[in-house]
């Protein structure tokens, strides 16, 4: 698992790749802009998993990638989502 600064780097890098602002992510996650900024700078000493999960959804990446558990940023599809995506 990555440390807070490395997680923050991934958040900021992906947010910028998508052309999103701190406000965009904060609005999606329903937290203050300054909270997202603190996650990006690694200044939150105890990141909350529900917030990290919501951030990963906003950034369209896997929570495991955000935490450094995997190098694959692709989000994991929900059970049965493959059929829905395929139009079955």
Rosetta constraint file for C-alpha pairs under 8 A:
AtomPair CA 1 CA 67 HARMONIC 5.57 0.50
AtomPair CA 1 CA 68 HARMONIC 4.99 0.50
AtomPair CA 1 CA 69 HARMONIC 5.53 0.50
AtomPair CA 2 CA 6 HARMONIC 5.73 0.50
AtomPair CA 2 CA 7 HARMONIC 6.07 0.50
AtomPair CA 2 CA 67 HARMONIC 5.67 0.50
AtomPair CA 2 CA 68 HARMONIC 5.18 0.50
AtomPair CA 2 CA 69 HARMONIC 7.82 0.50
AtomPair CA 3 CA 7 HARMONIC 6.27 0.50
AtomPair CA 4 CA 8 HARMONIC 6.02 0.50
AtomPair CA 4 CA 39 HARMONIC 7.46 0.50
AtomPair CA 4 CA 41 HARMONIC 7.96 0.50
AtomPair CA 4 CA 42 HARMONIC 4.55 0.50
AtomPair CA 4 CA 43 HARMONIC 7.32 0.50
AtomPair CA 4 CA 44 HARMONIC 7.27 0.50
AtomPair CA 4 CA 45 HARMONIC 7.28 0.50
AtomPair CA 4 CA 47 HARMONIC 7.71 0.50
AtomPair CA 5 CA 9 HARMONIC 6.12 0.50
AtomPair CA 5 CA 40 HARMONIC 7.18 0.50
AtomPair CA 5 CA 41 HARMONIC 6.06 0.50
AtomPair CA 5 CA 42 HARMONIC 4.15 0.50
AtomPair CA 5 CA 43 HARMONIC 7.62 0.50
AtomPair CA 6 CA 10 HARMONIC 6.39 0.50
AtomPair CA 6 CA 42 HARMONIC 7.52 0.50
AtomPair CA 7 CA 11 HARMONIC 6.28 0.50
AtomPair CA 7 CA 39 HARMONIC 7.84 0.50
AtomPair CA 7 CA 40 HARMONIC 7.34 0.50
AtomPair CA 7 CA 42 HARMONIC 7.29 0.50
AtomPair CA 7 CA 66 HARMONIC 5.98 0.50
AtomPair CA 7 CA 67 HARMONIC 6.01 0.50
AtomPair CA 7 CA 68 HARMONIC 7.45 0.50
AtomPair CA 8 CA 12 HARMONIC 6.16 0.50
AtomPair CA 8 CA 39 HARMONIC 5.41 0.50
AtomPair CA 8 CA 40 HARMONIC 3.67 0.50
AtomPair CA 8 CA 41 HARMONIC 5.58 0.50
AtomPair CA 8 CA 42 HARMONIC 5.35 0.50
AtomPair CA 9 CA 13 HARMONIC 5.93 0.50
AtomPair CA 9 CA 40 HARMONIC 6.05 0.50
AtomPair CA 9 CA 41 HARMONIC 7.36 0.50
AtomPair CA 10 CA 14 HARMONIC 6.03 0.50
AtomPair CA 10 CA 40 HARMONIC 7.96 0.50
AtomPair CA 10 CA 66 HARMONIC 6.39 0.50
AtomPair CA 11 CA 15 HARMONIC 6.02 0.50
AtomPair CA 11 CA 39 HARMONIC 7.89 0.50
AtomPair CA 11 CA 40 HARMONIC 6.04 0.50
AtomPair CA 11 CA 55 HARMONIC 7.85 0.50
AtomPair CA 11 CA 59 HARMONIC 7.73 0.50
AtomPair CA 11 CA 66 HARMONIC 7.13 0.50
AtomPair CA 12 CA 16 HARMONIC 6.11 0.50
AtomPair CA 12 CA 40 HARMONIC 5.73 0.50
AtomPair CA 13 CA 17 HARMONIC 6.21 0.50
AtomPair CA 14 CA 18 HARMONIC 6.28 0.50
AtomPair CA 14 CA 59 HARMONIC 6.51 0.50
AtomPair CA 15 CA 19 HARMONIC 6.24 0.50
AtomPair CA 15 CA 20 HARMONIC 5.29 0.50
AtomPair CA 15 CA 21 HARMONIC 7.05 0.50
AtomPair CA 15 CA 59 HARMONIC 6.33 0.50
AtomPair CA 16 CA 20 HARMONIC 5.95 0.50
AtomPair CA 16 CA 21 HARMONIC 7.56 0.50
AtomPair CA 18 CA 59 HARMONIC 7.59 0.50
AtomPair CA 20 CA 24 HARMONIC 5.93 0.50
AtomPair CA 20 CA 25 HARMONIC 7.16 0.50
AtomPair CA 21 CA 25 HARMONIC 6.62 0.50
AtomPair CA 22 CA 26 HARMONIC 6.04 0.50
AtomPair CA 22 CA 33 HARMONIC 5.74 0.50
AtomPair CA 22 CA 36 HARMONIC 6.39 0.50
AtomPair CA 22 CA 37 HARMONIC 6.83 0.50
AtomPair CA 23 CA 27 HARMONIC 5.90 0.50
AtomPair CA 23 CA 32 HARMONIC 7.97 0.50
AtomPair CA 23 CA 33 HARMONIC 5.40 0.50
AtomPair CA 24 CA 28 HARMONIC 6.37 0.50
AtomPair CA 25 CA 29 HARMONIC 6.10 0.50
AtomPair CA 25 CA 33 HARMONIC 7.84 0.50
AtomPair CA 25 CA 36 HARMONIC 7.25 0.50
AtomPair CA 25 CA 55 HARMONIC 6.88 0.50
AtomPair CA 25 CA 58 HARMONIC 6.27 0.50
AtomPair CA 25 CA 59 HARMONIC 7.92 0.50
AtomPair CA 26 CA 30 HARMONIC 5.60 0.50
AtomPair CA 26 CA 31 HARMONIC 5.09 0.50
AtomPair CA 26 CA 32 HARMONIC 5.69 0.50
AtomPair CA 26 CA 33 HARMONIC 5.17 0.50
AtomPair CA 26 CA 35 HARMONIC 7.62 0.50
AtomPair CA 26 CA 36 HARMONIC 6.16 0.50
AtomPair CA 27 CA 31 HARMONIC 6.62 0.50
AtomPair CA 27 CA 32 HARMONIC 7.71 0.50
AtomPair CA 27 CA 33 HARMONIC 7.93 0.50
AtomPair CA 28 CA 54 HARMONIC 7.73 0.50
AtomPair CA 28 CA 55 HARMONIC 7.98 0.50
AtomPair CA 28 CA 58 HARMONIC 6.43 0.50
AtomPair CA 29 CA 51 HARMONIC 6.91 0.50
AtomPair CA 29 CA 54 HARMONIC 5.56 0.50
AtomPair CA 29 CA 55 HARMONIC 6.30 0.50
AtomPair CA 29 CA 58 HARMONIC 7.39 0.50
AtomPair CA 31 CA 35 HARMONIC 6.44 0.50
AtomPair CA 31 CA 36 HARMONIC 7.52 0.50
AtomPair CA 32 CA 36 HARMONIC 6.95 0.50
AtomPair CA 33 CA 37 HARMONIC 6.33 0.50
AtomPair CA 34 CA 38 HARMONIC 6.07 0.50
AtomPair CA 35 CA 39 HARMONIC 6.30 0.50
AtomPair CA 36 CA 40 HARMONIC 6.22 0.50
AtomPair CA 37 CA 41 HARMONIC 6.27 0.50
AtomPair CA 38 CA 42 HARMONIC 6.00 0.50
AtomPair CA 38 CA 43 HARMONIC 5.18 0.50
AtomPair CA 38 CA 44 HARMONIC 5.92 0.50
AtomPair CA 39 CA 43 HARMONIC 6.32 0.50
AtomPair CA 39 CA 44 HARMONIC 5.86 0.50
AtomPair CA 39 CA 47 HARMONIC 7.56 0.50
AtomPair CA 47 CA 51 HARMONIC 7.61 0.50
AtomPair CA 47 CA 52 HARMONIC 7.22 0.50
AtomPair CA 48 CA 52 HARMONIC 6.28 0.50
AtomPair CA 49 CA 53 HARMONIC 5.97 0.50
AtomPair CA 50 CA 54 HARMONIC 6.23 0.50
AtomPair CA 51 CA 55 HARMONIC 6.10 0.50
AtomPair CA 52 CA 56 HARMONIC 6.12 0.50
AtomPair CA 52 CA 63 HARMONIC 7.05 0.50
AtomPair CA 52 CA 66 HARMONIC 7.90 0.50
AtomPair CA 53 CA 57 HARMONIC 6.36 0.50
AtomPair CA 53 CA 63 HARMONIC 5.69 0.50
AtomPair CA 54 CA 58 HARMONIC 6.23 0.50
AtomPair CA 55 CA 59 HARMONIC 6.15 0.50
AtomPair CA 56 CA 60 HARMONIC 5.90 0.50
AtomPair CA 56 CA 61 HARMONIC 5.17 0.50
AtomPair CA 56 CA 62 HARMONIC 6.05 0.50
AtomPair CA 56 CA 63 HARMONIC 5.36 0.50
AtomPair CA 56 CA 66 HARMONIC 6.75 0.50
AtomPair CA 57 CA 61 HARMONIC 6.27 0.50
AtomPair CA 57 CA 62 HARMONIC 7.55 0.50
AtomPair CA 57 CA 63 HARMONIC 7.87 0.50
AtomPair CA 60 CA 74 HARMONIC 7.54 0.50
AtomPair CA 60 CA 75 HARMONIC 6.38 0.50
AtomPair CA 61 CA 65 HARMONIC 6.90 0.50
AtomPair CA 61 CA 66 HARMONIC 7.26 0.50
AtomPair CA 61 CA 73 HARMONIC 5.03 0.50
AtomPair CA 61 CA 74 HARMONIC 5.31 0.50
AtomPair CA 61 CA 75 HARMONIC 4.69 0.50
AtomPair CA 62 CA 66 HARMONIC 6.47 0.50
AtomPair CA 62 CA 72 HARMONIC 7.64 0.50
AtomPair CA 62 CA 73 HARMONIC 5.38 0.50
AtomPair CA 62 CA 74 HARMONIC 5.58 0.50
AtomPair CA 62 CA 75 HARMONIC 3.96 0.50
AtomPair CA 62 CA 76 HARMONIC 6.19 0.50
AtomPair CA 63 CA 67 HARMONIC 6.28 0.50
AtomPair CA 63 CA 75 HARMONIC 7.49 0.50
AtomPair CA 64 CA 68 HARMONIC 6.08 0.50
AtomPair CA 64 CA 69 HARMONIC 4.94 0.50
AtomPair CA 64 CA 70 HARMONIC 5.70 0.50
AtomPair CA 64 CA 73 HARMONIC 7.90 0.50
AtomPair CA 65 CA 69 HARMONIC 5.79 0.50
AtomPair CA 65 CA 70 HARMONIC 4.92 0.50
AtomPair CA 65 CA 71 HARMONIC 5.69 0.50
AtomPair CA 65 CA 72 HARMONIC 6.01 0.50
AtomPair CA 65 CA 73 HARMONIC 5.09 0.50
AtomPair CA 65 CA 74 HARMONIC 7.96 0.50
AtomPair CA 66 CA 73 HARMONIC 7.56 0.50
AtomPair CA 77 CA 81 HARMONIC 5.91 0.50
AtomPair CA 77 CA 82 HARMONIC 7.13 0.50
AtomPair CA 78 CA 82 HARMONIC 7.94 0.50
AtomPair CA 80 CA 84 HARMONIC 6.76 0.50
AtomPair CA 81 CA 85 HARMONIC 5.93 0.50
AtomPair CA 82 CA 86 HARMONIC 6.09 0.50
AtomPair CA 83 CA 87 HARMONIC 6.15 0.50
AtomPair CA 83 CA 88 HARMONIC 5.06 0.50
AtomPair CA 84 CA 88 HARMONIC 5.72 0.50
